[in-house]
Amino acid sequence: MARKTTEAQPEAEAKTDTDIFARIKADHDTIRSLLDRTEEANGSGRAVFEDLQRELWAHSKVEEGVFYASLKKAKEARSETIEGLNEHHLINGLLDELNAMKTTDSGWKEKLQVLGELVRHHLDEEEDELFEQARDVLDDGRAAELGSLYADRKGHMMAGLAPL
């Protein structure tokens, strides 16, 4: 099924780098980079892990409240949305466990590897499957509206999570 567009805008003009899909994809790219940096730090990267943790917390809460909530009544995206919520729950559990450990503790690196695998799987699946389903449900105007709402809430969330 083709992506919905408004009558006034052809599909090529309706696409924007600030719609919900572009905003979430940009977050995903940031998360991938922070994961890479945390893994490369090899146990000495507590500060970058804390950045990753803040980004994942903010991203998941805002994504759930804006993107997933907009899809809750769409039968086309219901299964992928529920799966995404469950993956967020698992990711948060691993973050809590890692946060309770020192980066030099036995098993920290391995637990970080599991987190990385789960997060990368989640991001890829969301971009490859859920985005496609959501584009069938959300017209370009609604995607742009959700993108603005997402950016606003994400900004507030990150400010609230910033270290003192």
C-alpha positions as CSV (number, residue, x, y, z in Angstrom):
1,M,0.0,0.0,0.0
2,A,1.3,3.4,-0.9
3,R,2.0,6.1,1.7
4,K,-0.9,8.5,2.2
5,T,-0.5,12.1,1.1
6,T,-2.7,15.1,1.3
7,E,-4.6,16.1,-1.9
8,A,-2.8,19.5,-1.9
9,Q,0.7,18.0,-1.8
10,P,2.2,15.5,-4.2
11,E,4.0,12.6,-2.4
12,A,7.5,13.9,-3.4
13,E,6.8,17.3,-1.9
14,A,5.1,16.0,1.2
15,K,8.1,14.1,2.5
16,T,10.1,16.1,5.1
17,D,13.1,15.7,7.3
18,T,11.1,16.7,10.3
19,D,8.3,14.1,10.2
20,I,8.0,11.4,12.8
21,F,9.9,8.9,10.7
22,A,12.8,11.2,10.2
23,R,12.9,12.3,13.9
24,I,12.9,8.7,15.1
25,K,15.5,7.6,12.5
26,A,17.8,10.4,13.6
27,D,17.4,9.2,17.2
28,H,18.2,5.7,16.1
29,D,21.4,6.9,14.4
30,T,22.4,8.7,17.6
31,I,21.7,5.5,19.6
32,R,23.7,3.3,17.3
33,S,26.6,5.8,17.6
34,L,26.4,5.8,21.4
35,L,26.3,2.0,21.4
36,D,29.4,1.8,19.3
37,R,31.2,4.3,21.5
38,T,30.2,2.5,24.7
39,E,31.3,-0.9,23.3
40,E,34.6,0.6,22.0
41,A,35.3,2.0,25.4
42,N,35.8,-1.5,26.6
43,G,34.9,-1.0,30.3
44,S,36.2,2.6,30.6
45,G,33.2,4.3,29.2
46,R,30.9,5.1,32.1
47,A,30.2,8.6,30.9
48,V,29.3,7.5,27.4
49,F,27.2,4.6,28.8
50,E,25.3,7.2,30.9
51,D,24.7,9.2,27.7
52,L,23.4,6.1,26.0
53,Q,21.1,5.3,28.9
54,R,19.6,8.8,28.9
55,E,19.1,8.7,25.1
56,L,17.4,5.3,25.3
57,W,15.2,6.3,28.2
58,A,14.1,9.5,26.6
59,H,13.7,8.0,23.2
60,S,11.6,5.0,24.4
61,K,9.2,7.1,26.5
62,V,8.6,9.7,23.9
63,E,8.3,7.1,21.1
64,E,5.7,5.2,23.2
65,G,3.8,8.4,24.0
66,V,3.7,9.9,20.6
67,F,4.4,7.3,17.8
68,Y,3.1,4.1,19.3
69,A,0.1,5.9,20.8
70,S,-0.8,7.2,17.4
71,L,-0.8,3.6,16.1
72,K,-2.7,1.9,18.9
73,K,-6.0,1.7,17.0
74,A,-4.4,0.7,13.7
75,K,-4.7,-3.1,13.2
76,E,-2.0,-3.0,10.5
77,A,0.6,-2.0,13.1
78,R,-0.7,-3.5,16.3
79,S,1.5,-6.5,16.5
80,E,4.7,-4.6,15.7
81,T,3.8,-1.9,18.2
82,I,3.2,-4.4,21.0
83,E,6.5,-6.1,20.1
84,G,8.2,-2.7,20.3
85,L,6.8,-2.0,23.7
86,N,8.0,-5.4,25.0
87,E,11.5,-4.7,23.6
88,H,11.6,-1.4,25.3
89,H,10.8,-3.2,28.6
90,L,13.6,-5.6,28.0
91,I,16.0,-2.8,27.1
92,N,15.1,-0.9,30.2
93,G,15.7,-4.0,32.4
94,L,19.2,-4.4,30.9
95,L,19.9,-0.7,31.4
96,D,18.9,-1.0,35.1
97,E,21.2,-4.1,35.5
98,L,24.1,-2.4,33.8
99,N,23.6,0.8,35.8
100,A,23.8,-1.2,39.0
101,M,27.2,-2.6,38.0
102,K,30.7,-1.1,37.6
103,T,32.0,-1.1,34.0
104,T,34.9,-3.2,35.4
105,D,32.6,-5.9,36.9
106,S,32.7,-9.4,35.6
107,G,29.9,-9.8,33.1
108,W,29.4,-6.0,32.4
109,K,30.9,-6.3,28.9
110,E,28.8,-9.3,28.0
111,K,25.6,-7.8,29.3
112,L,26.4,-4.7,27.3
113,Q,26.8,-6.9,24.2
114,V,23.4,-8.4,24.8
115,L,21.9,-4.9,25.2
116,G,23.6,-3.9,21.9
117,E,22.2,-6.8,20.0
118,L,18.7,-6.3,21.4
119,V,18.8,-2.5,20.7
120,R,20.1,-2.9,17.1
121,H,17.5,-5.6,16.4
122,H,14.8,-3.3,17.7
123,L,15.9,-0.3,15.7
124,D,16.3,-2.3,12.5
125,E,12.9,-4.0,12.9
126,E,11.2,-0.7,13.6
127,E,12.7,1.0,10.6
128,D,12.1,-1.9,8.2
129,E,8.7,-3.1,9.4
130,L,6.9,-0.7,11.7
131,F,7.7,2.4,9.7
132,E,6.2,0.7,6.6
133,Q,3.1,-0.2,8.4
134,A,2.8,3.2,10.0
135,R,3.2,5.0,6.6
136,D,0.0,3.1,5.5
137,V,-1.9,4.5,8.5
138,L,-0.5,8.1,8.9
139,D,-0.9,10.6,6.2
140,D,2.0,13.1,5.6
141,G,0.2,15.9,7.6
142,R,-0.2,13.7,10.6
143,A,3.4,12.4,10.3
144,A,4.6,16.0,10.3
145,E,2.4,16.9,13.3
146,L,3.7,13.9,15.2
147,G,7.3,14.9,14.3
148,S,6.8,18.3,15.9
149,L,5.2,16.8,19.0
150,Y,8.0,14.2,19.2
151,A,10.7,16.8,19.0
152,D,9.1,19.0,21.7
153,R,8.6,16.2,24.1
154,K,12.1,14.7,23.5
155,G,13.6,18.1,24.2
156,H,11.8,18.4,27.5
157,M,12.7,14.8,28.4
158,M,16.4,15.2,27.6
159,A,16.5,18.5,29.6
160,G,14.9,16.7,32.6
161,L,17.5,13.9,32.4
162,A,20.5,16.1,31.9
163,P,23.2,15.7,34.7
164,L,23.2,18.5,37.2
